[in-house]
Amino acid sequence: MAKKIGLRRTLGLLEVTISGVGIILGAGIYALIGEAAGLAGNAVWISFAISALIALLTGLSYAELASMFPKAAAEYEYTSQAFGGFLAFLVGWMIIFSGVVGAATVSLGFAGYFQALTGTPILPSAIALLAVLSLVLLFGITHSTRLAIVLTTVEALGLVLVIYMGIPYLGSVDLLEMSPLGSAGILQASALIFFAFIGFEEIVKLSEEAKDPEINIPRGLVLAISASIILYILVAISAVSVLGWEELSCSSAPFSDIARYALGPNASAIISIMALFATTNT
């Protein structure tokens, strides 16, 4: 009988949680907060709270399934258990296609920021990023997780910097002021903002590389979502406090404009560098 070869279980709760935070934070928050503010007004933080509640409830479902079926196949395994092989086959291919599209999109986003900083053409930079990260993955989960921890730390510090920049401006705007769309705008913004929380479902794919996955995967998932919720809501409050929702909604690079307004003209480069870490991590 052939010996069954499994993945190495090297990840503890800390590694699972930090990896999850890195996946969730991603690059979405850097781009969509301006558009969300245009829909919700200064009350955009309420939209973040609504999206957070939906993400948390969905995450709890993933946590329960991960504790029952701790497999790397994740969604394929869950669908197979519930509905059989054919539907699971379709779900598996949809996950693969979404991964390909997501990697292509974010690598091009990285290349755009890299071009703004260095002038390097977009396509070669995107391909180089994918090649380098593929090599990192080939070295194994331990090395890729260590890199993810470093990238997540820098990425989180970027959001903390935005929060810090907003502290002197707290109280400068009415945080309950909505856009002309009213409550409908808040709900529309929450639908858009949910994109910034997408990624928590990827945590369950670490199930076969985690120690005690029935415990550590659900706990890590909930902790990662909770940490992201806190950061996102504080970032939203700081962003509208610095620029106000009208100016924020007109910005194509919201965090760069926040840095420029709060710290001076040269500060936007700092945010661009943070965005490189964010897109790489995603």
C-alpha positions as CSV (number, residue, x, y, z in Angstrom):
1,M,0.0,0.0,0.0
2,A,1.4,3.4,-1.0
3,K,2.3,5.7,1.9
4,K,0.0,8.7,2.2
5,I,1.9,11.9,2.1
6,G,0.4,14.9,4.0
7,L,1.3,18.5,4.5
8,R,3.5,19.6,7.3
9,R,1.7,20.9,10.3
10,T,3.9,23.8,11.4
11,L,1.4,26.7,12.0
12,G,0.2,27.6,15.5
13,L,-2.6,30.0,16.4
14,L,-0.3,33.1,16.1
15,E,0.8,32.2,12.6
16,V,-2.7,31.4,11.5
17,T,-4.1,34.6,12.9
18,I,-1.4,36.9,11.5
19,S,-1.7,35.2,8.1
20,G,-5.4,35.7,8.2
21,V,-5.1,39.4,9.1
22,G,-2.7,39.8,6.1
23,I,-5.1,38.1,3.7
24,I,-8.1,40.2,4.9
25,L,-6.4,43.7,5.1
26,G,-5.1,43.4,1.5
27,A,-5.2,46.2,-1.0
28,G,-9.0,46.8,-1.1
29,I,-9.1,49.4,1.7
30,Y,-6.5,51.5,-0.1
31,A,-8.8,52.0,-3.1
32,L,-12.4,51.8,-2.1
33,I,-12.7,54.0,1.0
34,G,-13.1,57.1,-1.2
35,E,-15.9,55.7,-3.2
36,A,-17.6,54.3,0.0
37,A,-17.4,57.8,1.6
38,G,-19.1,59.3,-1.5
39,L,-22.0,56.9,-0.9
40,A,-22.3,57.1,2.9
41,G,-20.9,60.5,3.8
42,N,-19.0,60.9,7.1
43,A,-21.1,58.0,8.5
44,V,-19.1,55.6,6.3
45,W,-17.8,54.0,9.5
46,I,-21.3,52.7,10.0
47,S,-21.1,51.0,6.6
48,F,-17.9,49.4,7.8
49,A,-19.7,48.1,10.9
50,I,-22.5,46.6,8.8
51,S,-20.0,44.9,6.5
52,A,-18.1,43.7,9.5
53,L,-21.2,42.1,11.0
54,I,-21.9,40.2,7.8
55,A,-18.3,39.1,7.5
56,L,-18.2,37.9,11.1
57,L,-21.4,35.9,10.7
58,T,-20.0,34.3,7.5
59,G,-16.7,33.7,9.2
60,L,-18.4,31.9,12.0
61,S,-20.0,29.5,9.4
62,Y,-16.5,28.9,8.0
63,A,-15.1,28.4,11.4
64,E,-17.7,25.7,12.2
65,L,-17.2,23.9,8.9
66,A,-13.4,24.1,9.4
67,S,-13.7,22.4,12.8
68,M,-15.8,19.6,11.3
69,F,-13.8,19.1,8.1
70,P,-10.2,20.4,8.6
71,K,-9.1,19.9,5.0
72,A,-7.0,22.1,2.7
73,A,-9.6,21.7,0.0
74,A,-12.0,23.8,2.2
75,E,-15.0,24.9,0.0
76,Y,-14.6,21.8,-2.2
77,E,-14.7,19.5,0.9
78,Y,-17.7,21.3,2.4
79,T,-19.7,21.2,-0.8
80,S,-18.8,17.6,-1.3
81,Q,-20.0,16.6,2.1
82,A,-23.3,18.5,1.7
83,F,-24.2,18.0,-2.0
84,G,-21.9,15.4,-3.5
85,G,-19.0,15.4,-6.0
86,F,-20.3,17.1,-9.1
87,L,-21.3,20.4,-7.4
88,A,-18.0,20.2,-5.4
89,F,-16.1,19.8,-8.7
90,L,-17.7,23.0,-10.1
91,V,-17.0,24.9,-6.8
92,G,-13.4,23.7,-6.9
93,W,-12.9,25.1,-10.4
94,M,-14.6,28.4,-9.5
95,I,-12.2,28.8,-6.6
96,I,-9.2,28.1,-8.9
97,F,-10.5,30.7,-11.5
98,S,-11.1,33.3,-8.8
99,G,-7.6,32.8,-7.5
100,V,-6.1,33.3,-10.9
101,V,-8.1,36.4,-11.6
102,G,-7.4,37.8,-8.1
103,A,-3.6,37.2,-8.4
104,A,-3.5,38.8,-11.8
105,T,-5.5,41.8,-10.7
106,V,-3.5,42.5,-7.5
107,S,-0.2,41.9,-9.2
108,L,-1.1,44.6,-11.8
109,G,-2.1,46.9,-8.8
110,F,1.3,46.3,-7.3
111,A,2.9,47.1,-10.6
112,G,1.0,50.4,-10.9
113,Y,2.3,51.6,-7.5
114,F,5.8,50.3,-8.4
115,Q,5.7,52.3,-11.7
116,A,4.6,55.4,-9.9
117,L,7.7,55.1,-7.6
118,T,10.3,53.9,-10.1
119,G,9.0,54.3,-13.6
120,T,9.2,50.5,-14.3
121,P,6.7,49.2,-16.9
122,I,3.7,47.6,-15.4
123,L,3.6,44.1,-17.1
124,P,7.2,43.1,-16.4
125,S,6.8,44.1,-12.7
126,A,3.6,42.1,-12.4
127,I,5.1,39.0,-13.9
128,A,8.3,39.4,-11.7
129,L,6.2,39.7,-8.6
130,L,4.3,36.5,-9.4
131,A,7.5,34.6,-10.2
132,V,9.2,35.7,-7.0
133,L,6.2,34.8,-4.8
134,S,5.9,31.4,-6.6
135,L,9.5,30.6,-5.6
136,V,8.7,31.6,-2.0
137,L,5.7,29.2,-2.0
138,L,7.9,26.4,-3.3
139,F,10.1,26.6,-0.3
140,G,7.1,25.7,1.9
141,I,4.5,27.0,4.3
142,T,7.0,28.0,7.0
143,H,8.9,30.4,4.8
144,S,5.8,31.8,3.1
145,T,4.2,32.4,6.5
146,R,7.3,34.2,7.8
147,L,7.2,36.5,4.8
148,A,3.5,37.0,5.3
149,I,4.1,38.0,9.0
150,V,6.6,40.6,7.9
151,L,4.4,42.0,5.2
152,T,1.3,42.0,7.4
153,T,3.2,43.9,10.1
154,V,4.2,46.6,7.7
155,E,0.7,46.7,6.2
156,A,-1.0,47.0,9.5
157,L,1.5,49.8,10.5
158,G,0.4,51.6,7.4
159,L,-3.2,51.6,8.6
160,V,-2.1,52.5,12.1
161,L,-0.3,55.5,10.6
162,V,-3.5,56.6,8.9
163,I,-5.3,56.3,12.2
164,Y,-2.5,58.3,13.9
165,M,-2.8,61.1,11.3
166,G,-6.5,61.4,12.0
167,I,-6.2,61.8,15.8
168,P,-5.6,65.6,15.8
169,Y,-8.6,66.0,13.5
170,L,-11.1,64.0,15.6
171,G,-14.2,66.1,16.3
172,S,-13.7,68.2,13.2
173,V,-16.6,66.6,11.3
174,D,-20.0,65.2,12.2
175,L,-19.5,61.5,12.1
176,L,-23.2,60.9,11.7
177,E,-23.5,63.2,8.7
178,M,-24.7,61.1,5.7
179,S,-24.4,61.9,2.0
180,P,-27.6,63.0,0.1
181,L,-28.3,59.3,-0.5
182,G,-29.1,58.9,3.3
183,S,-29.5,55.5,4.7
184,A,-29.6,53.9,1.3
185,G,-26.1,55.2,0.7
186,I,-24.9,53.6,3.9
187,L,-26.2,50.3,2.8
188,Q,-24.8,50.7,-0.7
189,A,-21.4,51.5,0.8
190,S,-21.6,48.5,3.1
191,A,-22.0,46.3,0.0
192,L,-19.0,47.8,-1.6
193,I,-16.9,47.7,1.6
194,F,-17.5,44.0,2.0
195,F,-14.9,43.5,-0.7
196,A,-12.3,44.8,1.8
197,F,-13.2,41.9,4.2
198,I,-13.0,39.2,1.6
199,G,-10.1,36.9,2.3
200,F,-11.2,35.5,5.7
201,E,-12.4,32.4,3.8
202,E,-8.8,31.7,2.7
203,I,-7.8,31.0,6.3
204,V,-9.5,27.6,6.3
205,K,-7.2,26.5,3.4
206,L,-4.4,26.3,6.1
207,S,-6.2,23.5,7.9
208,E,-3.8,20.7,6.8
209,E,-0.7,22.9,7.7
210,A,-1.9,24.0,11.1
211,K,-1.4,22.3,14.5
212,D,-4.7,21.3,16.1
213,P,-6.7,22.7,13.1
214,E,-10.1,21.9,14.7
215,I,-9.2,24.5,17.4
216,N,-6.6,26.9,15.8
217,I,-8.3,27.5,12.5
218,P,-11.7,28.6,13.9
219,R,-10.0,30.7,16.6
220,G,-7.5,32.2,14.2
221,L,-10.3,33.1,11.8
222,V,-12.4,34.9,14.4
223,L,-9.4,36.7,15.8
224,A,-8.3,37.8,12.3
225,I,-11.7,39.1,11.4
226,S,-12.0,40.9,14.8
227,A,-8.6,42.6,14.4
228,S,-9.5,43.7,10.9
229,I,-12.8,45.1,12.0
230,I,-11.2,47.3,14.6
231,L,-8.5,48.6,12.2
232,Y,-11.0,49.3,9.4
233,I,-13.5,51.3,11.5
234,L,-10.8,53.4,13.1
235,V,-9.3,54.1,9.6
236,A,-12.7,55.1,8.3
237,I,-13.2,57.6,11.2
238,S,-9.7,59.0,10.7
239,A,-10.1,59.3,7.0
240,V,-13.3,61.4,7.1
241,S,-11.9,63.4,10.0
242,V,-8.9,64.6,8.0
243,L,-10.5,65.2,4.6
244,G,-14.3,65.1,5.0
245,W,-16.4,62.9,2.9
246,E,-16.8,65.2,-0.1
247,E,-13.1,65.6,-0.7
248,L,-12.4,62.0,0.2
249,S,-14.9,60.8,-2.4
250,C,-13.2,62.8,-5.1
251,S,-9.8,61.3,-4.5
252,S,-8.3,58.6,-6.7
253,A,-5.7,57.8,-4.1
254,P,-7.4,58.5,-0.7
255,F,-4.6,57.5,1.7
256,S,-2.0,59.4,-0.3
257,D,-4.1,62.5,-0.1
258,I,-4.7,62.0,3.6
259,A,-0.9,61.7,4.2
260,R,-0.3,64.8,2.0
261,Y,-2.9,66.9,3.9
262,A,-1.8,65.7,7.4
263,L,2.0,65.4,7.0
264,G,3.0,67.4,4.0
265,P,3.6,66.9,0.2
266,N,6.3,64.2,0.6
267,A,4.3,61.9,2.8
268,S,2.3,60.3,0.0
269,A,5.3,58.3,-1.0
270,I,5.2,56.6,2.4
271,I,1.6,55.4,1.6
272,S,2.6,54.2,-1.8
273,I,5.3,52.1,-0.3
274,M,2.8,50.7,2.2
275,A,0.5,49.9,-0.8
276,L,3.4,47.8,-2.3
277,F,3.5,45.7,0.9
278,A,-0.3,45.4,0.9
279,T,-0.6,44.2,-2.7
280,T,2.4,41.8,-2.3
281,N,0.8,40.4,0.8
282,T,-2.5,39.9,-0.9
